[in-house]
Amino acid sequence: MELDLRGLYCPIPVFRAREEISNVGVGEELVIVADDPAAEEDLRRWAKRAGHEVTGSQKEGDELTIRIRRMR
């Protein structure tokens, strides 16, 4: 599942990711696209705290794509 959060800024990306992770199955990935400069750090911190796994991230210009695997 892909979640487009471009144009949204802290704390909205974390709130939306927290809501959407429940819509993917355990072991599946939520792919998030964001352009908030703080999004990568905020999403990594949230994923770790929530018990999920960041499986990768890529930045292209101002745009971040981060993959989070639901672990529970």
N, C-alpha and C positions, 0 to 999 in steps of 0.2 A: 504494500500500500504506500502511496506517495502523498505527502502532506506539503502543500505549497504555503509557506509562511512569509514569502517576500512582501516587504512593505510593513511588516509587523515588528514591533520592538519590545524589548524587555519590559515586563515579564511575560508578555503574551505568547511567544514561541514555546516556553516551557509549559504554560497552562494548556495550550492546544495539544502539545505532544503527550502530556499526561492524560488528556481526555482520549486521544486517538489510539494510544498504545493498546487500550482494551479492545479495539476493533480488529486487532491482528491476533492470530493464534500463537500460543507458546511455541517458541522456536522460529517463528517467522520474523521478518524485518519490517520496520517502519522506516521509510526513506523520507527525510525531511530536507526541503530546500528553503534556505533563509538568506537574508541579506543584512540582518542585524549584526554589527561588529562583535557584539557580546554573545551571539548565539552559540558558537562552538563551545566555549567554556561553560556557559550556562547549561546547555543540553548534555554535555559530558558529565557535569556534576550531578544533574538530576538523574541521569541514567544510572550512574553508579549508586547513588543514594536509594533509588527505587529497585535495585537489584537486576537491572538489565545490562546488556553488553553492547558497547559501541564497536561495530565491526569494521568501520572505515569512515573516513571523511576526506573530502576533496574541496579545495577552494579554487575558484576560477574567477578572477577579478574580485568583485565584492560579494560574489555568490558562493554560499557554502552548501554542499550536499553531504549530509551525515546519515549513516545507516545505524539503526539501533535494533538489536535483536531482543525480542521479548523473552525473558527467562522465567517468568512465573505468572 
